[in-house]
Amino acid sequence: MRRALRYSCGCYTYIFIIVLTRLEEYSPLTYFLPRTPVSSAPRFSIRSMADSAFRKVQIQRDDTAFDAYVVGKEDAPGIVVLQEWWGVDFEIKNHAMKISQLGSGFKVLIPDLYRGKVGLDVAEAQHLMDGLDWQGAVKDIRASVNWLKANGSKKAGVTGFCMGGALSIASSVLVPEVDAVVAFYGVPSSELADPAQAKAPVQAHFGELDDFVGFSDVTAAKALEEKLKASGTPYEVHIYPGNAHAFMNRSPEGIKRRQGMGMADEDEAAVQLAWSRFESWMARFLSSSLL
């Protein structure tokens, strides 16, 4: 069975092809996903941010505005958290809450790149990512970083997961206001951003068993490491043995969703190690003492 998953950014296109055999025929990316029925009319959930801990703000950029959700300590270093392909859902909120409570605390902002829509299954998430304006998403990230700096954060970093991981690395190249980046299992296409041109320090995390070929597998991780080495900026690339894609998703719902996609690994020690490395990296580069 084959299913093509495509997303575009301006002049470039990534093609995700699910195959059971002859992997070598397809590039640059191959996603191994379960045989999920594809609906001819995608159903989208309009996200309701009912969590009382989050404060909704609206951020202006160019001739448009977008919603964002803020949690954490006022006047603390800021961190923009970028969504997976699902949208601003329960798992990205879990990550934002976790980050806000690390160390001495961070002020965390989640920009809504999908403008309120959340995919409920793989086909819907694919459709949403298909329609993402990637150049516009980079502009959203820049506006989010600048909002944090205009609202009490002396420094601001960017982190993201899967699709958001790729965008966070792109921000290290394209958003000069970013002070540090931590990316989880995602690398941008060279047409969007060349990591060899990174200007902000980048830490990146990948699972050894990640099957998203060319995007977040070990080969992609090692290629990213070579690019970052050429950039001259501080960097770290960590690969976690025995872990697959999206291994940071540890809520009961997130575990169930990963299992439904064929990712049955569970490694709490790896998750805690990754969070420890995240905290050390952001504290190092977002500390006001470095101003």
C-alpha positions, -999 to 999 in steps of 0.1 A, spaced: 0 0 0 12 35 -8 -1 68 4 16 100 -5 17 128 21 28 161 8 34 195 23 48 226 7 66 258 16 68 283 -12 88 268 -40 95 235 -23 76 203 -17 82 174 7 66 141 -4 59 116 23 53 82 8 42 53 29 55 20 15 58 -15 27 86 -25 3 113 -10 -19 121 19 4 151 28 -17 129 40 -46 116 70 -26 132 102 -14 136 125 4 112 115 31 94 82 38 69 79 66 59 46 79 24 50 92 -4 25 100 -31 17 75 -54 45 87 -86 50 67 -84 83 48 -116 103 49 -125 121 17 -137 150 38 -113 158 66 -129 165 100 -112 191 121 -116 199 157 -117 236 165 -94 237 195 -109 250 228 -82 262 251 -101 257 283 -71 252 305 -72 280 331 -34 281 333 -32 295 298 -38 331 288 -49 339 253 -33 368 235 -34 380 199 -3 388 180 -1 410 150 23 405 121 23 420 87 -14 424 77 -27 395 98 -31 384 134 -30 351 151 -39 337 185 -13 325 210 -14 310 244 9 320 273 17 302 305 45 306 331 64 331 351 61 368 341 94 384 332 112 350 329 131 340 299 107 333 270 103 301 250 81 297 219 67 262 217 58 249 182 32 223 176 34 189 160 14 183 128 -18 177 149 -21 214 159 -23 231 193 -37 200 211 -34 184 245 1 172 240 17 205 229 -1 221 259 14 194 282 49 202 268 43 240 273 32 234 309 63 212 316 86 238 301 71 266 321 80 248 354 115 238 346 143 252 366 136 288 378 107 289 354 101 301 318 74 322 302 60 300 274 41 310 243 23 287 219 15 303 185 -15 288 168 0 281 133 -32 264 121 -55 292 132 -77 271 155 -78 238 137 -67 205 152 -64 172 134 -82 143 150 -64 116 130 -34 111 107 -53 120 75 -66 153 90 -31 162 104 -16 155 70 -42 178 54 -36 206 78 2 203 74 -4 202 36 -21 236 38 5 253 61 22 284 47 57 276 59 71 310 52 42 325 70 48 301 99 84 315 102 69 350 103 45 338 131 76 325 150 94 358 147 64 378 158 60 354 188 97 358 198 93 396 196 61 395 216 79 377 244 107 403 243 83 432 243 64 417 273 91 410 299 114 384 286 150 397 280 158 366 259 137 341 241 143 307 226 123 284 203 115 247 206 93 224 187 83 188 180 82 170 147 68 197 123 76 222 150 111 208 154 118 215 117 104 250 121 125 256 152 157 248 134 145 271 105 141 299 131 177 295 141 186 305 105 158 329 96 148 347 128 177 369 141 159 376 174 161 339 185 186 333 213 185 295 215 168 266 199 159 230 210 144 208 182 128 175 187 128 150 158 125 173 128 148 189 102 137 216 77 141 211 39 172 229 26 148 251 5 133 265 37 165 269 57 200 255 56 212 246 91 247 254 80 236 290 82 223 287 118 230 318 139 214 307 172 227 278 193 209 246 184 203 214 205 185 186 187 170 153 198 162 122 177 151 86 183 173 58 170 143 39 157 127 69 140 114 58 105 107 92 91 134 89 65 152 121 56 132 141 81 140 127 116 157 94 112 193 88 123 207 97 88 189 130 89 202 136 125 238 130 115 234 152 84 220 179 106 250 175 129 274 181 100 255 212 89 255 226 124 292 219 127 298 240 96 276 269 110 301 276 138 273 281 163 272 260 195 253 228 189 244 194 203 227 165 186 215 136 207 202 102 195 182 81 220 187 43 215 156 22 213 133 52 208 110 60 179 95 92 166 76 115 190 91 96 220 86 127 242 48 123 241 40 107 275 4 115 283 -20 86 283 -36 100 252 -3 106 235 9 71 243 -23 56 228 -20 77 197 17 67 192 7 30 197 -20 34 170 7 47 147 29 16 154 52 33 179 51 11 210 83 21 226 82 36 261 113 50 277 107 73 306 145 75 313 151 89 278 124 115 282 137 127 315 173 129 301 160 149 271 142 173 294 173 177 315 194 185 285 167 209 273 166 227 306 204 230 307 206 244 272 179 270 276 192 281 310 227 284 295 217 306 265 187 325 279 203 335 312 202 373 317 238 371 329 247 366 292 233 399 282 
